[in-house]
């Protein structure tokens, strides 16, 4: 993602913010502070990305945003940004 940000300061700031937000998610996961429902959806999202299916991963992200915003509001924005970057890279 850093390579995609390049020299664009606004994009760089976005990447830095996303990194901090996702670090928060990883901390919560390590503390077992994420619901089973959200963990299951994150596993689905990761499986879709592993299979190269960015569209399916994006659909899971939308479901997370609509159904689990209260739990994931601090990191869902970053997840959406990363998926958009991944989609732009092809």
Buried (B, 14 or more C-beta within 10 A) or exposed (E): BEEEBEEEEEBEEBBEEBEEBBEEBEEBEEEEEBEEEBEEBBEBBEEBBEEEBBEBBBBBBEEBBEEBEEBBEEBBBBBBBBBEBBEEEE
